Amino acid sequence: MAKRVFLIVLDSVGIGEMPDSAAYGDAGSNTLAACYRSGQLSVPNMAKMGLFNIEKVGCGHPVDHPAGAFGRLAEASRGKDTTIGHWEIAGIISARPLPTYPEGFPQRVLDELSARTGRGILCNKPYSGTEVLKDYGPRHLETGDLIVYTSADSVMQIAAHEQVIPVEELYRICGIAREIMTGEDGVGRIIARPFVGEPENFTRTSNRHDFSLAPPGTTMLDLISAAGLSCIGVGKINDIFAGRGITEFVRTKSNRDGMERTMEYVRKDFAGLCFVNLVDFDMLYGHRNNVVGYTAALNEFDCQLGDLLRHLRSEDLLLLTADHGCDPSTPSTDHSREHTPVLLYGSGVQPGIDLKTRTGFCDIAATVLEYLGVPAAVSGTSFLSQISR
């Protein structure tokens, strides 16, 4: 039977500060613990796999006999964003953080974007994605100008009403922005943010699309696909890696939809990797400081996880991890630099193995490649021998 790996990234589900978190303004952050303190967290499947057995997880109760292997990952890269986190999971360590724009984008960038699109620019400062629509949406409806904003992360976000600028045209504009934002201005992502509705009732749609930098080196995705195996992206994965190394992908509308699409692949025959990103934790709840919503999303995921576990085949390896934190209980609405969990499950995984704290998300890439029998020309050290029966 063909070997398959299901790697699911719980976007922003961090499990506690790193030694250098204070330098990023994130001292004391622990996304999972914030949800646990709500008193509403119910994740029995992840708990059985060993979630609360992880070293210094800071919450919950360990189980006596974990069904999976478990551990904690420290980020080796400089940064705390989606792009750098996923690149490291795939085997690339980033020595320098991607550029951010706390004062807004340089005028030269805006001038070129305006000249090439024929549209004016609104906002140009760090902003909440929902508040920016309240404050600039009415003016956008009047003028057709682009709402351009950023955050503490390495992103340029461009919002437009779908009836003012059709979605495909917004994508074209973001493609132009991607061409402009290179070199010293090479932000991790240009994000198209379509919205609908009327003033005081604007809502973002599911037509978001990320235009990412291509990874600066070889990733496990490149190696897996070059070996003739499937490399399937579910959710934002194709966008994050700019399509590199992806043999098949499907975009998703929500965490629930992402898990449903993943279950479809569980039922299909393929050999290789199914790489999944579940973004609602981060986008809908972490950035909005919504502890209750974040907790409910974890509970919903865990319920769907139970169904997935029942359908895994004997040669399947399941890995759960995260790409950074986004503690919804802190004053900040931005990502937090945190350790991330790694939970592993499958018939070939020796239950109860404690991987302790690993120095690099990239150990996942090395482990996945070894499991699939692909030479591991990436950063990272495989822990496959430690967890195998």
Salt bridges, closest charged atoms under 4 A:
ASP11 OD2 - LYS236 NZ 3.63
ASP11 OD1 - HIS324 NE2 3.44
ASP20 OD1 - ARG337 NE 2.81
ASP26 OD2 - LYS80 NZ 2.88
GLU75 OE1 - ARG337 NH1 3.52
GLU112 OE2 - ARG116 NH1 3.57
GLU131 OE2 - LYS134 NZ 3.17
GLU142 OE1 - ARG139 NH1 3.23
ASP153 OD1 - HIS335 ND1 3.12
GLU169 OE2 - ARG172 NH2 2.93
GLU179 OE1 - ARG116 NH2 2.42
GLU184 OE2 - ARG108 NH2 3.38
ASP185 OD2 - ARG108 NH1 2.58
ASP210 OD2 - ARG189 NH1 3.19
ASP210 OD1 - ARG208 NE 2.81
ASP222 OD2 - ARG244 NH2 2.83
ASP239 OD1 - HIS209 ND1 3.30
ASP239 OD1 - ARG251 NH2 3.16
ASP257 OD1 - ARG261 NH1 2.09
GLU260 OE2 - ARG256 NH1 3.93
GLU264 OE2 - ARG261 NH2 2.68
ASP269 OD1 - ARG313 NH1 2.79
ASP282 OD2 - HIS287 NE2 3.16
ASP282 OD1 - HIS335 NE2 3.13
GLU300 OE2 - ARG256 NE 2.93
ASP307 OD1 - ARG310 NH2 3.81
ASP307 OD1 - HIS311 ND1 3.42
ASP316 OD2 - ARG4 NH2 2.78
ASP323 OD2 - HIS86 ND1 3.43
ASP323 OD2 - HIS324 NE2 3.24
ASP354 OD2 - LYS356 NZ 3.42
ASP363 OD2 - ARG358 NE 2.89
